Amino acid sequence: MKWLYKLERKYGRFCIPNLMLYVVLTMLCVYAMTYIFGVPLVSYLGLSLPTLLSGQVWRLVTFIFIPPATSVIGLAFTLYFYYFVGSALENEWGSFEFNVYYLFGMVGAIIAALLSGYADNTYLNLSLFLAFAQLFPEERLMLFYLIPVKVKWLAYVDWVLFGLALVFGNWSTRAAALASLINFFIFFGPGFIQRMKQNRQYAATRKNWKRQMNQNDRFRHY
């Protein structure tokens, strides 16, 4: 994407290498302070329109550091998964492009909060897996550390979650899910369109070839 190359030449020096490592470590610290030591940090980090209007602008960034409200084991699995997926995307794209993808996801969540009143980082992080699955569909992950499953099958589950959010979620959930999907298609939509064009060209070429072969067969019979 040419616009990304232009952005990187101009702003590449500002990118943060190993971004997901910092996000995951901060989530871990917030979890420890909130759920182990009883310091209610999460209440000061969430993204909502009333808090933004009251001047708490740090929430435009800090909402990405809110950890999932789960058990310690669930947290360990989730944070490792975030780091694994984020690192794989950064290795494939480079630090700058991954930073831009994550930043666009943040901007989408912020817009969703402004429109609906509230947004969190759930669908932002789910969109990371959509990107991972698009790049590595045949990669195998160990589900529950026991069952090898191809990433593309897990991606179908991710798409179902997005679909359920759009159909049955409240307006905040719908806005956050839609914003994350828009971010995904900004990056991968041009590739989809290009493949559709190539498939149509291939189908047209094959059709012409078959027609030519049929004509040749008729000539031979004469």
KADAZI-V163157 format. One line per field, one symbol per residue. psi: psi as a letter, one per 30 degrees, with the letter a starting at -180 (. if undefined). A space follows every 50 residues. Layout:
BEGIN
psi->???
END
This chain:
BEGIN
psi->jeeeeeeeeegfffljlhefeeeeeeeeeeeeeefefgjieefgfljlee eefggiffffefffgklkialeeeeeeeeeeeeeeeeeeeeeeleeeeee eeeeeeeeeeeeeeeffklagefeeefeeeeeeeeiffkkkjkggejkkk eeeeeeeeeeeeeeeeeflleeeeeeeeeeeeeefeefeeeeeeeeeeee eeeeeeeeeeeeeeeeeeeee.
END
